[in-house]
Amino acid sequence: MSTTERPRILVVGGGYVGLYTARRILKKMRYGEATVTVVDPRSYMTYQPFLPEAAAGSISPRHVVVPLRRVLPKAEVLTGRVTSVDQDRKVASITPLAGDAYELPFDYLVIAMGAVSRTFPVPGLAENGIGMKGVEEAIGLRNHVLEQFDKADSTQDEEARRKALTFVFIGGGFAGAETIGEVEDLARDAAKYYPSLSREDMRFVLVDAAPGILPEVGPKLGEWGLEHLKKRGVEVYLSTSMESCVDGHVVLKNGLEVDSHTIVWTAGVKPNPVLSRFGLPLGPKGHVDVDASMQVKGMDYAWAAGDNAQVPDLTSDKENAFCPPNAQHALRQAKALGDNVISGMRGFPQGKYKHANKGAVAGLGLHKGVAMIVFGKTKIKLRGRLAWYFHRAYHGMAVPTWNRKIRVFADWTLGMFLKREVVSLGAMEHPRGEFYEAAAPVTAAALAKSEASADKAKATADSRADSPVDGKQEKAAASS
């Protein structure tokens, strides 16, 4: 039983599906008909197709996210995690950002948790890998890459320099291909401001276990994208995988070994593992098992869509085909799901989700991309600058809210006239570090260490002064 007088619709997840489903329900719902509660660990939704451009500095990171409370003013937005669900009691366990966990009753349930990075037990991956699922990771990658140029420019150690300028990307799907394309563009621009660095000093490596890249746009465009990256100096190793990356020493299954400070992992996604504690029927890969109306099988009060659900693809001729996990389906599934929740709440029949693929677009850096546009049975394949325009136009209009659309197009417009920013804000990783050093009390151990360092430096200076060669140089320097 709900804690409010009105029935509660609990939306677990504030991503693309969660945000649009909640908006649709609020739009279709009569006043006072139900309470819509959205629970997510973050107070914003991230438009993930823009993460590669955010990592390259083409879009401001703040314009890639949409604040949930601003977009859903009539919903109850809770910042926390749903750790388990008791289907018999219709109660969800919530762990907030602060304070003790508590139980939240519901009457209707929408599962929109999305997906997490699909990883494997590769030694060193957790310690050295960088993901690309959140805006925080995109910001971190940008600062990290630019920081590597600072390191390479400041050192005379060739091994350290080579390791700093080697960038390894695992995964050749949309996320991997787009990210390496954007970062390589960023690297070329940044190198102009470092007299001691050039593009030839850098090494970009793309690894994928599949025989090709960009499978979403088809084999021909995927092959073009592959050749395009190779022409830009990217080393591509297909049908292989990474076996280890301990301390940045990358070992591939094909025998190649490289040292790198930058290992970006984009090798696919998987449903959120916490779904196993929700008491829902799951498919073989951990997705929520739903029917064509996106209603969870065997439950007339629960629905699921997006990356965490296996929604039947009614337009496919293949048996047991499911909709691919992309923004195109997520947007349309969310609208249909919102309508079905209202219909289910009112006791009306629910509609089946059916959407034919309209194509796919991918950007590979500034003015470079591939696109497959589907009109009925006709497929139009584009590449280069024209495909890049389609990529930006589609995603520019698909990003939620006019507020974010305008800001994104403003970023792109300014980018036509102003140079890309190549400032590394690496201190953002530890923003309190400098203040802590200034404010931390001086302990006896720290004082002893400081005195020992001073004594060592004095001894080194004295020994150099005693040396005939160094002594003359220091006296000459002093006189000058």
Salt bridges, closest charged atoms under 4 A:
GLU33 OE2 - ARG30 NH2 3.57
GLU33 OE2 - ARG346 NE 2.94
GLU53 OE2 - HIS391 NE2 3.59
GLU53 OE1 - ARG392 NH2 2.93
GLU76 OE1 - ARG8 NH2 3.34
ASP86 OD2 - ARG89 NH1 3.59
GLU103 OE1 - ARG89 NH2 2.80
GLU136 OE2 - ARG42 NE 3.16
GLU178 OE2 - HIS391 ND1 3.96
GLU184 OE2 - ARG188 NE 2.56
GLU184 OE2 - ARG199 NE 2.77
GLU184 OE1 - ARG232 NH2 2.83
ASP185 OD1 - ARG232 NH2 3.43
ASP185 OD2 - LYS368 NZ 3.26
ASP189 OD1 - LYS192 NZ 3.62
ASP189 OD2 - ARG420 NE 2.82
ASP201 OD2 - ARG161 NH2 3.50
GLU235 OE2 - ARG203 NE 2.67
GLU257 OE1 - HIS249 NE2 2.78
ASP259 OD1 - HIS249 ND1 2.65
ASP289 OD1 - LYS297 NZ 3.50
ASP339 OD1 - ARG24 NE 2.95
ASP411 OD2 - HIS63 ND1 2.62
ASP462 OD2 - LYS458 NZ 3.27
GLU474 OE2 - ARG464 NE 3.87
